[in-house]
Amino acid sequence: MGSSKILTGTFLGYALPGLFRVVSELEFQSVNLLVALFIWVKILPMMINIDFAKIIDFRSSPKGILLTLIINWIIKPFTMAMLGILFFEIFFSSLLSPEDSKQYIAGMILLGLPLYSYGICLE
């Protein structure tokens, strides 16, 4: 199903290049407005399903919240940093400059952080 969408998009890109050029120019502050709209369409149903009354009640059972915080803010960033160092400073060190290697490692760490809690989505 996903490959048919990719093929359809590729075909439309060849068939209607002017339309895609116009869509690519719909930007504000380096953010494509159409992409931003579709991201909100994708995220809004998840945000609507949040039961805010249960968030206040987390004190009665804090284990789930604590486990999530530990995994998201301690385990994942350090794991991504270790993977970044392993791949970009050891395995691919001959292919990258030291500056690029550090930038890629920083990117891996950012991918490990739960940025969606700040309204930032990297996917």
C-alpha positions as CSV (number, residue, x, y, z in Angstrom):
1,M,0.0,0.0,0.0
2,G,2.8,2.4,0.9
3,S,4.7,1.7,-2.3
4,S,1.6,2.5,-4.4
5,K,1.5,6.0,-2.8
6,I,5.2,6.5,-3.6
7,L,4.7,5.4,-7.2
8,T,1.6,7.7,-7.4
9,G,3.6,10.6,-6.1
10,T,6.5,9.9,-8.4
11,F,4.1,9.7,-11.4
12,L,2.4,12.9,-10.4
13,G,5.7,14.7,-10.0
14,Y,6.6,13.8,-13.6
15,A,3.1,14.5,-15.0
16,L,2.6,17.8,-13.1
17,P,5.9,19.4,-12.3
18,G,4.5,22.9,-12.2
19,L,2.1,22.0,-9.5
20,F,4.8,20.5,-7.3
21,R,7.0,23.5,-8.0
22,V,4.2,25.8,-6.6
23,V,3.7,23.5,-3.6
24,S,7.4,23.6,-2.9
25,E,7.4,27.4,-2.9
26,L,4.6,27.6,-0.3
27,E,6.9,28.4,2.6
28,F,6.9,30.6,5.7
29,Q,10.1,30.8,7.8
30,S,11.6,27.8,5.9
31,V,8.6,25.6,6.8
32,N,6.5,24.2,3.9
33,L,2.9,25.2,4.7
34,L,1.4,22.2,3.0
35,V,3.6,19.8,4.9
36,A,2.8,21.6,8.2
37,L,-0.9,21.3,7.5
38,F,-0.7,17.6,6.8
39,I,1.4,17.0,9.9
40,W,-1.3,18.7,12.0
41,V,-3.9,16.6,10.3
42,K,-1.9,13.5,11.3
43,I,-1.3,14.6,14.9
44,L,-4.6,16.2,15.8
45,P,-6.6,13.0,16.3
46,M,-3.9,11.7,18.7
47,M,-4.1,15.0,20.6
48,I,-7.9,14.9,20.8
49,N,-7.8,11.5,22.4
50,I,-5.8,12.6,25.4
51,D,-7.7,12.3,28.7
52,F,-6.4,15.3,30.6
53,A,-8.3,14.3,33.8
54,K,-6.1,11.2,34.0
55,I,-2.9,13.3,33.7
56,I,-3.6,14.9,37.0
57,D,-4.2,11.5,38.6
58,F,-0.7,10.2,37.8
59,R,0.3,10.6,41.5
60,S,-1.7,7.5,42.4
61,S,0.5,5.4,40.1
62,P,3.7,7.2,39.1
63,K,5.6,4.1,37.9
64,G,4.5,4.5,34.3
65,I,5.4,8.2,34.1
66,L,8.7,7.6,35.8
67,L,9.6,4.7,33.5
68,T,8.7,6.8,30.4
69,L,10.8,9.7,31.6
70,I,13.8,7.5,32.4
71,I,13.6,5.8,29.0
72,N,13.0,9.0,27.0
73,W,15.4,11.3,28.7
74,I,18.2,9.1,29.9
75,I,18.4,5.7,28.1
76,K,17.5,6.8,24.6
77,P,19.7,9.9,24.2
78,F,22.8,8.0,25.6
79,T,22.1,5.0,23.5
80,M,21.8,7.2,20.4
81,A,25.1,9.0,21.4
82,M,26.8,5.6,21.7
83,L,25.5,4.4,18.4
84,G,26.5,7.7,16.8
85,I,30.0,7.4,18.1
86,L,30.3,3.8,17.1
87,F,29.1,4.4,13.5
88,F,30.4,7.9,12.7
89,E,33.7,7.9,14.6
90,I,34.7,4.2,14.2
91,F,32.9,2.5,11.3
92,F,32.6,5.5,8.9
93,S,35.4,7.6,10.2
94,S,37.3,7.3,6.8
95,L,34.2,8.6,5.0
96,L,33.5,11.7,7.1
97,S,35.4,14.7,8.3
98,P,35.6,15.1,12.1
99,E,33.3,18.1,11.9
100,D,30.7,16.2,9.9
101,S,31.0,13.3,12.3
102,K,30.2,15.5,15.3
103,Q,27.2,17.0,13.5
104,Y,25.9,13.5,12.7
105,I,26.3,12.4,16.3
106,A,24.4,15.5,17.4
107,G,21.6,14.6,15.0
108,M,21.5,11.1,16.4
109,I,21.2,12.4,19.9
110,L,18.4,14.7,18.8
111,L,16.6,11.8,17.2
112,G,16.8,10.0,20.5
113,L,15.1,12.9,22.5
114,P,11.4,13.0,22.8
115,L,11.1,16.3,21.0
116,Y,7.4,15.6,20.2
117,S,6.7,16.8,23.8
118,Y,7.7,20.3,22.6
119,G,5.6,20.1,19.4
120,I,8.6,19.3,17.3
121,C,8.4,16.3,15.0
122,L,11.4,15.0,13.1
123,E,9.7,12.3,11.2
